[in-house]
Amino acid sequence: MLIAGAFAAGELAEPVVPAPHLLAPLLAGLVLALAGLVTREVPRGVNQACQAALGILVGSYLSPVSIQRAGADLLPLALVTAVTIMLSLGAAGVMTRLGHLDRASATLGMVAGGSAAVVATARDLDADGRVVALLQYLRVLIVAGSAPLLVQWILMPSATGRLLDADHELGPVVAAHHQGVGLVMLGAVALAGALIGRAVRLPSPVLLGPMLLTAALTAGGVAEGFAPTGSLRTILFTVIGLDIGLRFTRPALGRVVRLLPLAVTCTVTISAACALLAWLLAGVSHIPLADAYLATTPGGINAVLSTAVSTHADISLISSTQSLRLFTMILLAPLLIRLSARRSPRHAG
């Protein structure tokens, strides 16, 4: 009943809220937890099943074909991705020192991309999921709210069109034409990926194992079409948001609110730096400024792709760059947390 109610809240919030099926369930869970109406969290098994399916979704984003289409612009795009990662780490350091956060929460919170997957792994990496959710969804809110306005009113004022909703799909639950086969493949890859992840001792194996296995299968042309889509993808986001919201307490909420000014400052600074990178990228390559900006925004991939569709931008370039950074960020985040914790033991979670 809770998941169904949170799903409905996300549907109602779609016209006004970015990432509605993450934020609306999170807020609903927060209200229920603070009011004492619900005192239990989402069962761990359900949470891990959603993590595995989410890993498959993220792994399916990395398309070798779209990366090849970037051609000669691939090197500067890769450099921009590397600089964005460094900016995220710098912001995490600021949040650790000035916001008195543990290194794991600060690093996951400031990772620029893959908000749903990052939040889902917070518990496994000993991070405070509530703080991570605040920092991640604050960035999504800023990027999703500013990207369409900047592109349509400033960078491409002649482009007019209604922004499409990339999340509003209530048709098939997997990308395959045969839904039964696709669901069987989804379950098999999720289970095999989680087992492989645990066997090789990956950090957050339930998410990263299926993600890497899906990327390998998709890149090799072995199998495809089993990634969650439509209502199944929406349910995954709903459960993850609800799980974070139900873990809030009144002291935790007060701590999160105190972080807001610093969090907004860091997020806006990263966004402005990425806009500067876009300007530099447009100057040294043949990429139009609007396309470069959409390709380098720090996350908000669904809102960015919706904007790209409505303004007739280079969707292949934008999706490949955003997906590559999303994949890299999620893969590196656990490793970066471990390395930074070893160098700064007093900030370890």
Disulfide bonds with the S-S distance in Angstrom:
none
